[in-house]
């Protein structure tokens, strides 16, 4: 025994390395059967898998140029990071974007910008930018809602995101005066930090789920009564990441707390069905929307990625005939988002945002319904120039998901579905979440929103308008070739948006004050 110990103690460090590599080589050749490369090239073959695993990071930092990465390039991410940290987000020596490329957007500035006086709301607060429309006003809901911010946090659930990430987002929207969409994971204590909330649910009915997995109106009523900060309800029909396919939350992400909130089993994969139990056709969906609105008093809307338009046309016809239907429609882009999806869905199913939105808005406009609906855009619109284009096309608000995540530290590692998010945002790992400083991250989300609104206001004023709702399709040009062939948006998408009734920022400010006073009186 002593002889063996003496022998082992005399082996130099490099001898241990050789022995370890030899054992790995033996394992690769004789025992593992899964990887041909490792068998044929023992030891060295492992480098291939290592390099493959860190390939996205290598390309992100060393290979890709500033403008070519997807889904968000380095310039876009850098603008969000700098805006969230209140750092210099300018660029010098001119743009490095190819402004002649296909679909590049130009905003037509006015000869004389819009002038504000010293008493104007934007002179007092350079980030004051509420929604010009009131959600639920047309359908006379008991508690209509005017969002105090035109940029808000899109649907991302607790479960998909961590507790600290949700808390950071909710506290951030409170500071910024925005709202926070819960996503389809139900309402948690982390959504209850003072920000306005839009409660969102899908086919799993998490948070309002009956014992048989269907929808419970009693749970919905009780939740709304106990949480007056819930200002609207959104029914998810589909999402851009995987329209027509139910959501998946891996069992590794389902803690005891998440299981209790969602009404599911801990540690077991949760598969939401692709279709709703509560309704199976458009008339039944309209009845369902009206039942929720009558029971809760809140505006009710729907969210969907856009493809075929026949059922949307049926919805529009029912709304015309009955005067009933959704108070708002959130249009999601087929570019996908935080939800994990098979590439076949993410790449090919449903239309990109600009095509989907233009098709749907055109349909509702031709039916004479565009004024009674609040349109919300969701699909990489978290940049002021893109938002200006979206407003020119007819949106009234925008929701951001991945941009909001980046403002609180997301590095676009693209492993949201693995529970190994290095930024602690899309994971339930306590260790990885520990790096999130909630007060700091909430301030960063709020600062990103404030910077976004300030720059959008400046772009709006440069175009000669007071509020983005005044943008017309003809104010935006889009490249189709050279300038002689470039088209204004109305000619590109073949419709003209309906002008939003707008009397001035001061009136919006007065309405928000009176609305806040009214809501407080109702709650008290």
N, C-alpha and C positions, 0 to 999 in steps of 0.2 A: 504493500500500500504506500509506504513512504517512498519507495522507488518511483512509483507512478506520479506521486505528487511532486517529487523532485524534478522528474522529467517535464511535467507540465509547467512547473514554475520557471524552467529554463528556456521555454519556447519564447523566442522574440516576438514582438508585436506583429511583425510582418508574417510570421509563421501562423499566427491565429487568423490573419486575413486570408492566407492561402487555404487554410483548413476550411474556413467558412465558405469560400468560393467553391471549393471542391465539393462540399456537401450540397450546395445549391445546384452545381452542375449535375451531380448524381441524381438529385431529385428531378431536375428538368428532363433528363434523358430517360430515366427508368420508371419514375412514379407518376408524374403529372401527365394527363392525357388531353387536357383542354386546349393547350396553345401549341400549334405547330411551330411557330417561330422560336419559342423557348426550347422546344425539343431539338430543333435543327441547329439552333445557335444558342447553346446554354450560356447563361450569365449575360452575354452581350444582348440577347434578345429582350431582356428586361428593360434595357434602355429605350427600346422602341415604345413600350407601353408607358414608360415614364414621360418621354417626350410628347407622346400623344395626349397624356392626361393634362399636361401644362401648356399644350399648344395654344388655346385661346389667350392665355395670359401672355405668352411669348409674342404672339402676333399683336396683341393690344399695345404692348409697351415698346416693342423693338422693330416690328415689321410694317404694320399698317400705317398709312399716312393719316394726316389729320382729318380727312374728309371721307375715307372709304369704308370705315367700320360700320357694321350693322349689329343690333338695331339702332344704336346711338353712336355716332362717331365721337372722336376725341374733342372736337370743337364744341359739340353740343353738350357733352358731359362737363367739359371745362367751364362752359358758361353757367350751367346749373350749380356746380360746386362753388364757383366764385360768387355767384349771386346769393347763394345760401349763406356764405361766410361774410357777406358784405365786403368783398374784396374787389379789386379792379377787374371788371369783366369786359373791358374794351379790347380791341385789337388794333394794331398799328400797321402802317404802310400798305393799307388797302386789303381787301378781302382775298383769301386764297381759294375761295369757291369759284368754280367754273360757272359764271353767270350766264353762259350761253347754252348750258345743258338743257336737255328736254325736261319740261315741267318746272323749270326754275320760276319762282314767283317774283313779280315786281309790284310794289305798292305805288300808285300814282300820287305823288305829293301835290299839294295845292301851291299856287303862286304865293298866296298869303296864308300862313298857318292860322289855325283857330286861336284867338286871343282870349286869355282869361284875365279878369280883374282881380283886385286884392281880396275881394269877398267871395270869390268863386270857391266851391268846395275843394277843387284840385290845387288852388293856391294855398289853402289851409292844410290840406292833406294830399300829398302828391300820389298817394296810393288808393284813394277813394274811388272805387269802381264797382258799384253794385249791378245786379242784373236789371235790365230795363223792363222786364216782364214779371208779373206775379204768378207763381205756380198755383193753379187751382182757382184763379179768379173767375175764369169764364164759366166753369161748372159750379160756381158758388159753393165751394167746400166751406165747411165751418171754420177751418183754420188754414186759410191760404198762406202762402209763404213766398216772400221775395228774398232770394239769396243776397246777402250783403257783399258777396264777392263773385266776380264772373269766373274765377278759377277756384276749383275745389278738388278734394281728394276723392279719387275714383274707387270703385268697388274692389277692396282687398280684405280678405277675411282674417279674423284671429284664428290661427291654425295654419293658414298659408304663411302669414307673417307672425312674428314673435310678439309676446306681450309688451316688451319694451318698445318695439317698433310701433305698435298700435297706440300705445300711450303717448309716444312722441308725436305721432301724427295728430292725435286728438287734441293734445295741448297746443300744438302748433296752429291748428285751424281756429282755436279759440282766440289766440293772439292775433291772427290774420283776419278774423271776421268771416271765415269761410265755413263750409260744411264738410262733414266726414261721412262718406258712404261706407257702411259696415262690411260690404261684401256678403257672400251667402253663408258665412259661418255663424250667424246669430249675433245677438247683442251681448257684449261682455262688460265687465267692470272697467276695462281699459278704454272703452268708448265713452265713459262717463266722467270726463275731466273738464266739462264745461263747453265743449264745442257743439255746434248744431250737428245733428245726425240725420242722415237719410238711411232708413232701415231697408236693406236689400235682402231678398230671398229668392232662391231658385227652386229647382225640382225636389231638393232634399228637405225643404221647409225648415231648415235648422233654426231653432229659437222659437218657431211657431209650429212645431211638429207634433202631430197626434201620435197616439200609441201605435197606430197601424202604418205610420210613415206618411200620412197625408197632412193636409193643412188644418190647423185649429184656429178658428176665429176667436174663440174664447182666450186663447193664449195671446193672440194679436192684440185684442182689446185691453187685456190686463197689462201687457208690456207697454203700450202707448200711454195708458192712464198713469202708470208708475214712473214713466220716463218722459216728462214734457219736453225735453230737448230733442226728441224725435220729431222732425218737422215735415217729413214726407216719406212715402213708402214706394219702393221700386221692385217690380216683379221682373225677374230675369227670364227672358225667353231663350236667349243664346248669348254667347260671348265670342269676341273675335278670335280667341286662341283656338277654340274648338266648337264652332256652332253645330248644333244638332247632336252633340255628344255630351253626356253628363260629366260633371266634375269628378276629380279623383283627389282624395287627401290620403297620402300614404300612412299606414299604421304607425310608423316611426314618429310621426308628427302629432299623434293623438294622445295627449296626456289625460289624466283624470279630469282636470278642469275643462279641457276642450270637449271631452266626451260628455260631461254634464251639461255644458252649454248647448251642444248640438243634439243631445239625446241619442247618442250612439255608443258603441262599445269601445273601451280603451284599447289601444294597440292594434286595432283591426282596420284594414283599409276601408275607407268610406267611398262608395261608388254611388254618385247621384244618377238617377235615371235620366235619359235624354228628353223625356216628356213629362208634363205636369199631370198629377192626379186630379187636381181641382177643376180642370177644364180640358176639353179635347178639341175645341174648335173656336173660331173667332167670336161668335155670339156668346158662347159660354164664358169666354175670357172677358168680354165687356161686362157681363153680369157679375163676374167675380171681382173686377175692378170696382164697380159701383157698390157692391156689398161691403168691401173693405173701407171705401171712402165713407159710406153711410155709418158704419160701425165705429170708425175712429175719428171722423171729421177731418182727416188729413188728405192732402193731395196724393193721388196714386198715379204712378207712371210705369212704363215698361222699358226694358233695355234689350237690345238685339243687335246682332250683326246682320247685314243686309245681303240678300241674294235674290230669290224670286219675289215678285211684287204682287202676285195675284191675291194672296191673303191680306196684304197691306191695303190693297184696293177695297177688299171686302170690309176691312176695318173702317176705312174712310167712309164708305157708303153707309155703314151702320151708324157712325157718328153723325153724319148728315141727317139721317132719318130719325134718330132717337134723341139727339142732343147729348148723348152719353159717351163715355170713353175715357182714355187716359188723359191726365192733365199735362204730362210731359213724356217725351220719348227720348231715351238716351241711345244714340247711334254709335255702336262700337265698330272699330275698323278691323278688317280681316288680317291686319298685320300681326295680330296676337298681342299678348300682354304678359302679366305676371303668371297666368295659368299655364301649367305644363300641358303639352299636347303632342300627339304624333306629328312628325313633319308633314305627312300627307294632308293633315287638317290645317296646320299653321301656314303651310305654303300655298294651299290651293282652294280651301273651302271658304266661301263668302268673299265679298268685295273689299278692297282697300277703302279706307274711310272716305276719301274724296269722291269715289265712284258710288259707294253705298249711300252716303248722305245726299249727294246731288240727285240720285234716282228717287229717294224717298221724299225729300223735300219737294221736288218737282210734282210728284203725285199729289201730295197734300195741298200744295198751292193750287194746282189745277182744279181741285175739289172745293177750293175756297175755305180750307181749314187751317192754313198756316198761322193765322192770327190767334187762334184759340189754344194752340199747343206751344209749350215751351220746349224748344229743341236743345238738347245737350249733346255736345260732341266729345268723343273719347277715342283717341288714337294718335298718339305722338303729336299732340297739339300744344304741348307745354312750352312753346317758344313764341315770343310776341308776334313775329311776322307771320308764323303759321296760324296763330290765333286771329290775326287781322283778316287773313284769307277765309278762315272758318266763319267769322262774323259776316263777311261780305256774302258768303254762301247761304247764311240764314240761321246760324246757331245763336242761342241766347246765353249760354254758359258753356264752359268746358270743364271736363273732369280729367285729372292726370293721375296716373298710377306709378309707372316706372320713374317718371321725372320726380315725383314726390319721394320715392324710395332713394333716388340718388341724392336728393337734398339732405337726407338724414344719414348718408354714408354708403349707399349701394355702390359697388365698383364694377357692376356689369360682369360678374363672374359667370353668369348663366348656368348656375347649379341650384336654382331655387327649389327644384323638385327633389333634391337629394337630402335635405335636412342638414347640409354642411355649409350653409352660407357663411363666408368668412367675415362678413360685416355684421353678423348677428341679427339680420333683418328677416330673412326668410328661413328661419330655423326655430326649433323648440329646444335646442341645446342651451342649457343654463350657462355653460361656460362661454359659448360664443356670444350670447346676449350680454354678458357682463361688460363688454366693451362699449355698450350704448349708454351714453350719458343723457338721460331723458330731458332735463332742462335745457341742455345745450342743443340737442337735436331738434327739440320743438321750436326753439328760437330760429334754427336754420331753416326749417320748413317755412315758418312764418316770413322770414327774410326773403326766401326764394319767391314766395307769393307776392310779397310787397314789391320786390324788384321787377317781377313779371308785370304786375299791374302798372307800375310807374312807366316802364318802357312801352307798354301797349298804349297807355294814355298819350305818351309823347308821339308815337307813330300816328295815333288817331288825330291829334292836333296838327301834325305835319300834313295830313291829308285834308285838313280844313274842317274837321268834325269835332264835336264835343264828347261823344260817346261812341264806342265801337259798333253799337247797334245801328248807327247811321251809315255804315259802310254799304256801298252798293256793289253789285257784281262788276260794274264797269270801272270801279276804282282799282281793280286788280288785273294785271296782265299775266299771262302764263306762256312760257316758251313752247311753241310747237316746232319751230325751226328758227330762222333768222327773224329780225324785227318786222320785216315786211309780211311775215306769215304768223307772227304772234297774235294771240287772241285774248280778248277780255273774257272774264269768267262767264258772263252771260252767253257769250257765243260759244265758249268751250263746252259748257254743260247744258245749254239750250233752255235756260229759264232765267227769270229775274226775280230776286227774292222780294218778299212782301216787306215793305218798310214798317218798322216797329214804331208805334206811337211813342213819341219822346218829346217832352217839353223842356227838359233841362236837368242838369245835375242837382241843382238846388231842390227841385221838386222831389227827386229820388231821395235826397238826404232827409227832407222833411217827412216823406212817406216811411222811410226806415225808422226814424225817431218815433213817429206815431205808432208804427207797427210794433216796435219793441215795447212801448208803453202799454199798448193794448194786450200784447202777449203776457206781460208781467202781471197785469191786472187779472187776466183770465186764470193764470197759474195761482196767484195769491187767493 
